[in-house]
């Protein structure tokens, strides 16, 4: 039996600052650096403008913009080849991310 999605994906949605800050409160997981997980979830969930705001909040909270995933890559390195991620890469670089 196939399960039906109960929610449509919303593209281009603009988040309030409080909702953007909510991504800073992600719970840690054993196998993934929590700071990396915060960045990745924000990247996958937000439009570029919201992500830019998120990166500012992230850096202000003294989280690690160069946190690595289990493969040893930070988010900037991970999305380097994503064709539509140039604004996201710019936001990460502005926040201090290094390749």
C-alpha positions, 0 to 999 in steps of 0.5 A: 500500500502506498502512503499519500503525502499529507502536506504539499511542499511550499516553495518560495515561502518567506519566514518571519525572523522568529521562524528563521531563529527556530532553526537554531534550536534543532536537536543534536543527533549522534552521527552529525555535527549539530551546527552542520545539521542546523545549516543543512536543514536551513539550506534545504528549507529556506529561500535564499533571503531567509537563509541569508538572515539565518546565517547572520543569526547563526554567526551571531550565536557563535555557531561553527559556520565551518562545521563538517558532516560525516564525510568531512565537508562543511556545507559550503563545500557540500553545495559547491556543485549545486547549480541553483545555490549561488546565493546560498554560497554567497551567504555562507561565504559572507558568514565566514565559511571556507572552501 
